[in-house]
Each structure stands twice: as structure tokens, then as C-alpha cells.
């Protein structure tokens, strides 16, 4: 499954001919490649997947998407116990 997360472009730079941006994801910022959205400007919202901005969205759409992601997270927290979440990962790391 692929997941794109909306974020707001805080600054843009040119790195060796590649358009890059510093994108804020609700207080956490990351460097993102903007090559697929060359029209993007500071203040724009983009959908980011694995470090690449893949599309521009307006602020309203970004907020709706973030709310859906929050709801999904809340639902998973309610449905799964910590043992279910951590136990599966811990079991995979245990030596034979």
C-alpha cells in the first residue's frame, strides 16, 4: 500500500539542478524532492510519498487528508492492543 502525506512547502532550493524543498508536516519538517511538481512554490501544499512531492493540493484538501489520516490512526489505536502492534514486530526480531 502506498501512502502520500500532505505537507506545506516552507522553502525551496536548487541542489545540483534538482528542485528541492523543506516541507512541514505538522511541526516535523523534511527535505523533499520537488522535481515532479516544478510549479510548486513556498506556501503551497504537496502530497509527499517516500521523499518525493507527487502532486499539488489546496489547503482545504490537505486538511481533509490529514484529518482522515488522524482518524485512521485513532481507529487503529482503539482496535489493536500494544501487544498486537509490538508483539508482531518483536516476534520477527527474536533469534531462532
QUIMO-V32474 format. One record per residue. N is the residue number from 1. RES is the residue in three letters. PSI is psi in degrees with one decimal (999 if undefined). OMEGA is omega in radians with two decimals (NA if undefined). D_CENTER is the distance of its C-alpha to the mean C-alpha in Angstrom with 2 decimals. Layout:
# QUIMO-V32474
N RES PSI OMEGA D_CENTER
N RES PSI OMEGA D_CENTER
This chain:
# QUIMO-V32474
1 UNK 140.8 3.10 13.75
2 UNK 144.0 3.14 10.71
3 UNK 122.1 3.05 7.48
4 UNK 135.4 -3.07 5.58
5 UNK 132.8 3.13 3.25
6 UNK 144.3 3.07 5.81
7 UNK 163.9 -3.10 6.85
8 UNK 131.2 3.14 10.50
9 UNK 123.3 -3.14 12.29
10 UNK -32.8 3.10 14.64
11 UNK 156.8 3.07 16.70
12 UNK 151.4 3.10 17.38
13 UNK 160.9 3.04 19.56
14 UNK 119.3 3.13 21.44
15 UNK 104.0 3.14 21.37
16 UNK 42.4 3.12 24.26
17 UNK 0.1 -3.14 23.93
18 UNK 126.7 3.10 20.16
19 UNK 121.2 3.14 18.21
20 UNK 159.4 3.10 15.45
21 UNK 153.6 3.00 13.59
22 UNK 118.4 -3.03 12.47
23 UNK 133.6 3.13 9.42
24 UNK 127.7 3.09 9.32
25 UNK 71.3 3.11 6.76
26 UNK 41.4 3.11 9.87
27 UNK -14.6 3.07 11.90
28 UNK 125.8 -3.13 9.86
29 UNK 147.8 -3.11 9.92
30 UNK 153.6 3.00 9.22
31 UNK 132.8 -3.04 11.27
32 UNK 140.0 3.04 10.03
33 UNK 128.3 -3.13 12.64
34 UNK 14.1 -3.07 13.74
35 UNK -32.3 -3.12 16.59
36 UNK -11.4 3.12 15.70
37 UNK 65.5 -3.05 15.70
38 UNK -18.2 3.12 18.68
39 UNK -6.0 -3.10 19.54
40 UNK 141.4 3.14 16.52
41 UNK 163.7 3.06 17.89
42 UNK 133.0 -3.11 17.20
43 UNK -19.1 3.10 16.32
44 UNK 156.5 3.03 14.69
45 UNK 138.3 3.14 11.44
46 UNK 154.5 2.99 9.42
47 UNK 126.6 -3.06 7.14
48 UNK 132.8 3.07 5.26
49 UNK 125.0 -3.14 6.22
50 UNK 45.7 3.05 7.74
51 UNK 2.2 3.14 8.12
52 UNK 128.9 2.99 9.52
53 UNK 123.4 -3.06 9.32
54 UNK -14.3 3.07 11.01
55 UNK 157.3 3.02 12.28
56 UNK 144.6 3.03 13.26
57 UNK 157.3 3.07 13.34
58 UNK 168.4 -3.06 15.58
59 UNK -39.3 -3.13 14.93
60 UNK -43.4 3.12 16.39
61 UNK -39.3 3.10 14.16
62 UNK -43.9 3.13 10.98
63 UNK -41.9 3.11 12.81
64 UNK -43.7 -3.14 13.92
65 UNK -44.1 3.11 10.63
66 UNK -38.8 3.12 9.51
67 UNK -41.2 3.08 13.03
68 UNK -43.8 3.13 12.94
69 UNK -40.2 3.09 10.09
70 UNK -43.5 3.13 12.24
71 UNK -42.2 3.11 15.28
72 UNK -43.5 3.13 14.22
73 UNK -42.9 3.11 13.67
74 UNK -41.3 3.14 17.00
75 UNK -45.6 3.12 18.72
76 UNK -40.5 3.11 17.93
77 UNK -37.7 -3.12 19.11
78 UNK -33.0 -3.05 22.26
79 UNK -27.2 -3.07 23.01
80 UNK 136.6 3.04 22.59
81 UNK 159.2 3.09 24.63
82 UNK -34.3 3.13 23.46
83 UNK -36.7 3.12 25.93
84 UNK -40.9 -3.11 24.37
85 UNK -51.7 -3.07 20.91
86 UNK -32.9 -3.10 22.29
87 UNK -41.5 3.13 25.50
88 UNK -43.7 3.14 24.11
89 UNK -40.6 -3.13 22.15
90 UNK -37.5 -3.13 25.19
91 UNK -34.2 3.14 27.57
92 UNK -26.4 -3.10 25.94
93 UNK -13.6 -3.10 26.38
94 UNK 135.7 3.07 29.99
95 UNK 146.7 -3.08 32.67
96 UNK 999 NA 34.96
